């Protein structure tokens, strides 16, 4: 046993969506005197740059049945079994007080080992629909934390609405005062995940072009586009005489959200969390190809609260989008209501809620 500080093992997969909440929890638990170890596979290990350097990273083999050729799929159970054995050995040497999974197949070995050894364990699901791995483990853990509410859960499984942790730069702008649309330059922010940004690049410039002249003349656009689309999107905005910043990535998204009068976005879990913690009106276009249509589920709470307008991908065309943009940007009172509704739906305390769940689990197991 290394020291007497309690140990939390985080099990997370190789995408930002899974890694980001795990990183937020790691930072908070370290501040509370815990030791933290991350269990992931080789692909996940590439995403660990943002984690505090004192977090040990255990690279443990895992596999998916969903991708790869026949051979890869045939070998998957053996790789997973090997990973579970390695994770269990590691836990026997240094017994964790709690194991927390954040989804993605690299989280399988640590969660399965924790179940075998009957250790306190929990999962956090970022989206409104459980991913495959979390669906499997939901009935087999002591607690299920839900980033999006409501989340569809298997029968008999109770969830706790914690919200999705947001990064420090977003917290610094939490509840920043909203400047309603008026007779001055208006900021429109367009953001889509790397896979889902193309349709926004196809439709948004044409929608802006279709706005009434006096409104279009006041709009400033910041538009995130895929690398291969940047030039044509710039050209489209130039063609309507509109100054637009078009980049593949904005490093200062929290600042841009806080300064925007309106955000047009995909409905990824972390984008939705950012919009609610800062509190801005949005038009959400869920990524139709997302597993289990989870982006529509992610948007559901905001739409119900009156903070967002949802346009399904199948109905996204310039005319419809243009009408919705104009409706919000020409109605300051409605825009302010949407901003306040977004803020009311936010969970800026998501990280604290997860910390509390971890500490409660640890206490229950020792009492």
N, C-alpha and C positions, 0 to 999 in steps of 0.2 A: 504494500500500500504506500502510495506516495503522499506523505503528509496527511493531515486530518481534514483538509478542506473537502467539502462534498464535491462529487463529480457528476457532471451532466454530459451525456453523450447525445450529440445532435446527428441525426441520420438524414441526409438530404441528397437530392439528385442534381444533375448537371445543367440546370437552367437557372437564370436569374430569378424566375418566379418562385422556385423552391429555395434557392440559396439566400435570397434577400431577407425573408423573415427569420431564417435560421441565424444569419449574421446579426440581426438586431437583437435577438434573444441572447446570443453569445456575449455581445458587448454588455448587456444589462446584467447577466449572471456573473460575469467577471467582476463588475463593479460591486456585486454583493458578496464577493469573496469565494465564489465557486471556482472550481477548475472546469474547463470545457474542452471536450474532444469532439472533433468532427469525423464522422464515419461516412466515406463516400467512395466512388470508384475513380478510375484514372481520368475519365471524362469530367467528372464532377470536380476533381482536384484542380482542374484548369480555372475554375471559377472562384477560387478561394482567396484571390488577391486582396479583397476588401476586408477579410477577417483579421482581427487582432493577431499579432504574431505569436502571442502566448497560447493560442488555440492549437493543440496538437492535431495533425491531420492523419487519420488512419485510412490508407488507401486499401480498400478491401474489394475483391472481385465480386461483380454482380453481372446480371444479364437481363435482356428483355426477350419476351416471346413475340413481341410485336414487330421487330425489324430484323433485317439480315436474311441470308439465304437459308436453305434447309439445314446445312451443317451447323450454322450458328444457332439455329433454333433447337436442334437436337442436343447441342452441347449446353444450352442455357441452364437446364436443371442441375447439371454437374458444377457449372461455374457458381450458381447460387448456393448449392450445398457447400462448396468449398468456402465461399464467403461467410456462410452462417457458422461453419466450424471455426474459422479464423476469428470472427467477431466474438463468439462464445469464449474462446480461449483467452482473448484479450480481456473480456469482462470478468473471467474467473481470476485473472491476475490482479486486476484493479477494478473492484466492483463498483459500477456506477450507482448513484442514488436514484437517478431518473434517466430514461432513454426517451428522446422526443424525435418523432419522424415528421418530415416536411414534404413527403411525396416524392415521386420519381423512383424508378427501379433501383438506383443505388441505395435507397433506404431499406430495401428488403432484408439484407443480412443482419443488420443491427437490431431491427425490430423483431425478426424471427428469433434471433439469439436471446433477446430480452424476454420473449414469451417462453422459450424453453427453460430459461433460468428463473422464471417467475419474478422478474424485476419490474418495478413500477414503470409504466410506459404510457405515452400519449402521442397523438398525432395532431398536426395543424394542417387544415386544408385551406388554400388561398381562394379557390373558386367556389361558385355556387353549386357546382356539381362535383362530387368526389372523383379524383383521378383513380385509375385502375388499382394502384398499389394501396392507396388509402381506403378504397372500397373493401379490399380484402382484409385490411387490418382493423377497420372501424369497430367490428364486433369483438375484436381480440385485444383491445387496449383498455386502460383504466379511464381515459378521458379523451374526448374529441373536441378540439378547438376549431371554430369556424371563422374564417376571415370574412366571408360574405354571408349576409343574412337575408332571407332564409337559405339554408343549404339543404338540398335533398339528401336525406340520410337513410341507410338501410333500416328495416323494421327493428324496433327495440333498441336502437342506438340513440342516446341523448347527446345533443351537441351543446357547447357553450359558445355564445357569440363573443369572440374576443376582438374581431376586426383584424386587419392586416397591418403589421408594423410598417411604418414608413421611415425613410432615411432621415438623418439629422437635418439635412438641407431643407427638407419638406417641413419638418417640425418647426424650424426657425421662421417659417412663413404661415404657421397654423393660424387660421382665422384672420389673416391680413385683410384690412378693410377693402371692400369691393367698390370700385369706381363704376357706377352705372353708365350705360351708353348715353351719349348726349351729343351736343353739337361741337364735337372736337374729334381728333384722330381716335379711331377705335382699333383695339388689338384683337385679331382672330388667330388663335393658335391651333394648328392642325398636327395631330400626332397619331401614329399608328405603329404597332410593333413591327419588327423587321420583316416578318412574313406577311403581315396583313396590311402593309402601307400602300400597295399598288392601287387598289380600288379608290382610295382617297386621292391619290395623284391623278387618277383618271377623271374623277367627278368634281372635286372641290374647285379647281380653277374655273371650270365652266359654270359652276353654281355662283361663284363670286361675279363672273362676267354678266350673269343674268340679273344681278341685283339692280334696283332703281339707281339711276345715275348719282343722285345726291348722296345716297348711302355709300355706294361703291367708292366715291371720291374720298370718303373719310377713312376707309378701311386700310389697315396695315396688316399684312399676313406674315406669320412665321410658320413654315411648312416643313415637316420632317418627311423626307422621301427616301426611297431606296436609291442606292448609288446609280443604278442604270436608268432611273427616272428623273434624276435631278435636272439635267439639261432641258428636257422637254417641259418639265413643270415650270422652270424659270422662264422659258420662252412663252409658255401660255400666259403667265402673269404679265410679262413684258408686253405681250400683244394687247392687253387691255389697259396698258399704261399704269400698272399698279406695282408699287415698290414692294417686293416680297423677298423675305430671307428664306432661301430654300437650302436646307442642309441635310446630310444623312443623319446627323446626330447633334442635338443641342446639349451642351454640358450643363446648362443652367435652366433646365426645365422647371424647377420649383419657382424661380424668379419669373419666368415667362407665364406660368399658370397664374401666379399672383397678380401680374399686370394685365392679364387678358380680360376682355369683356365677355368673351365666349370661347369655348374650347370645342373643337370637333375631333373626336377620338375613337379609337377602338375601345372595347370594354374589357381590357386585360385587368386582372385583379389589382395590380399595383397602380395602374393609371387611375382606376376608380378610387382607390384609397387616397391617392394624392389629391384628386379633385375634391374629395369630401373633407379632408383635413384642412386644406386651404380654403375651400368653399367657393366654387365657381360654377356658373351655368354651363351645361354641356349638351351637345348633340352626340349621341353614342351610336356607333355602327358596329354591332358585334361581328366578329370574324366567324363567318359561316362554317369554316372547316375546323373550328376548335372542337376538341374531343367532347362528346356529349352536349354540344352547343353550350358549353359552360359560360361563354361570354354574354349570352342573352340572360342567363341566370345572374351573372355578375351585375348586369345593368338594372335588373328587376327592381331592387330596393330604391334606387335613385329615381327611376321612372315613377314608381308608386308614390314617392315622397314629393313629386313635382319639381325635382331638381334637374331633370334631364328629359330630353326628347329622344326616343329610340327610333331609328330607321333601320329596318332589316336590310341586309345586303341585297336581297332580291328586289327591294323597292328603292334602292339608292340610285337616283338619277338627278341630273343638274336642276331640273325644275322643282322637284320636291325639296331638295336640300336648300335651294335658294329661298324658297318660301319660308322655311323654318328659320334660316339665318336672319332673314328680314323681320320675321315676327318677333324674334327676341331682341334684335338690335334697334328696333324702332319702338320698343315698349319698355322704358326704363323700370317702371314699377314691377312688371312681370320678371324682368331680369334680376332685380334685387331679391324678389321672392325666391327665385330659383337658387340664387347664391346662398341665401339663408337656409333653404331646405337642404342644400348639399352639405352645408356645415353641420346641420342638425343630424344628418345621417352618418357623420364621420366618427371614427373611433381613434382620436389622437392618443388614447391610453392603451392601445392594442398591445404594445410591448409589455407594459406593466401587468396587463391582464394575463399574459402568457407566463410572466415571472411568477405571479401568484399561483397559477395552476401547477407549475413545476414545484414550488415550495410546499404547496398543499399535498401533492403526491408523495414528496419525500417525507413529510411529517406523518402521513397516514401509514407509510410502510414501517416507520420506526416505532409508532405508538403501539 
